[in-house]
């Protein structure tokens, strides 16, 4: 009887270890570094700007720095929500081959502003957080929560997936997408600041 039970127990333990796949220390460290870096870059870019500078537009139909900041705050919540949506799936290691882009490649692609993308209506700035200060606080609060999630989660983020226009990514890469997206629009802010008519102090 013992000879029968032992293989069953071992099989059950093996099955559990296959299904339960958490982030490595290196993956956590990389994501936390990226999320922290883009958080700090966001705040440093906005530091010291006055109301006229925050609301300056290069053209009538372009975004101001304040609108870029709101878009970043809105997207922080929406993108993290997309990641949470993947957690309703059962982890499926058999689909790993569908993820073609590397973590570093994904970040570089999202940050690249040479290819412009039309923002969907839910992501457009509309003053939903009230003041500019409240918008920044919303971003800071949510980014802190998301960094803490990366540090502590036991969710299997590598074997859950999301289909994006450019291909399949895993749930972990959605978090990197979130950081790269922040950097993308910080670059947009910097483009506004580089305009020859940008108001000076």
N, C-alpha and C positions, 0 to 999 in steps of 0.2 A: 504494500500500500504506500509506504514511504517513497518508493521508487517512482510511483505514479504522481504523487503530490508535488514532489520537488520540481520536476520539469514544468508543471502548471504554475507554480509560484514564480519560478524564474521567468517564464513567458510573460506573466502578468507584469512583473517588474520591468522587463525589457520594453513591453508595449507602452508602459507609462513614461519611460525615459524618452522614447521616440516621439510621443505626442507632445510632451511637455518640453518645449524648447524656448528658453529665455535668452535675453540679450547677453552677450559676453561683456566683460569689463571694458574691453577696448571699444565695443560698439556704444556702450553707455558714455564713455569718456568722449568719444568723437562727437556724438549728438549733443551732449551738454556743452562742449566747447563751441560748436557751431551756433547753437541757440543763444549762448551767453554772448558770443562775439557780435552777432547781429543785434541783440538787445542793446548792448553798450554802444554800438555804432549808431543805432537809431537815436538814442538819447543824446549822444555827443553831437550829432548833426543838427539837432533841434536847439541845442543849448544857446541861449543868448539872442535868439531871433525875436524881433518885435512883431507886433500885429501886422504892420504893413508888409514886412518881409514874408510872414507866414501866409498871407493872403494874396501875394503877388502872382499873377499869371503871365506866362510868356505870350500866350494867345488867348482869345476869349473862350475857346473850347478846350483848352488844356487844363490840367489840374494844378492847383497851388500846392505849396508845401504842406499846408494844413490838411488839404484834401488827400494828399498822398499818405499822410499820417493816419487819417481816418480809415482809408482803404486798408492799410497795414493792420490796424486794430480789428476791423471787420473780418479780414481774411484770417487773422490769428484764430478766431473762434470757429470760422467756417471750415478751415483746413483741418483743425484738430477734430472737429465733428466728423469730418470725412474719415479720419483715422479711426475714430471710435466706431464708426459704422462697419468697418472691416472686422471688428471683434465679434460681430454677430455670426460670422462665418466659422466653420470648423477649420482648424489649421490643416493645410494640405501641402505637404512637402513635394508631392508629385508635380506641382505647378511651378516649382522654382525656376525651371528652365525658361519660363515665359518672361522672367525679369531679365531684360537684356542690358539695362543701363547700370553702371556702377554707382556707388554712393557719391563719389567725387564727381563723376560725370554728370549726375543728376543736378547737383548743386551748381556746377558750372553752366549747365544748360539753362537753368531757371534764372540765374543772375545775368545772363547775357541779354542786353537790351537792343542788340542789333536786329532781333526779330520781335516786332511789336505784336501784342495780342489784345484784342478787344475784351474789356472786362464785362462780365455778366452783370445784369441789373442788381442782384442781391449784394454784389461786392462794391457797388458804386457809393461814393461818399454822399451823405444826405443830412449830416448834422445829428445823427441818431444818438450820439453820446452827450449832446449838449455843447459844452464849451471845449475848446482845444485842450485845456488842462485835463478835463475829464476823459477825453479821448486817449491822452498819453497814459493816464492812470489805468484805464481799461487795458491797454496793451501791457503795461508793466505787471499788473496783477495776473493776467492770463499767462503771460510768458513765464512768470515765476512758477505758476501751477504746472505748466507743461514741462519745465525743467525738472521739477520735483517728481513728476510722473516718470520721466525717463530714468531718473536715478533709482526709483524703487519698483517699477512695474515688473511683474512676473508674467505678463502677457506674452504670448508667442507672436511677435511682430514680424518675424521673417517668413512665416508660412501662411500669412493672410495677405490679400492682394486688393489692388484697386486698378481699374482700367482708366488710363488718362489718354488724352488725344494723341500723345506721342508713344504710347505703349503701356505695358503693365509695370507697376511698381509694387513693392511690398509695404506693409504698414509702417515699418521703421523708416523707409524712405519718404513717406508722407511727412514725417516730422522734419526730415532734412529739407524737403520741399518748402515747408513752412518757413524755415530759416532763410533759405535761398530766396524765397519770395520777398522777405523783408529787405534783404540786401538789394534786390532788383529795384525796389521802389525808393530805397535810400539813394541809389544812383540817379533815379528820376528827380529826387529833391536836389541833388547836387547839380544836375543839369539846369534846373530853375535858378539856382544860386549863381551859376556861371553865365547866365544871360547878361548881356551888356547893359540892359536897363534895370537889372535887379537893384532895388533900393538899398542904399548904403546907410550905415548908422549916422 
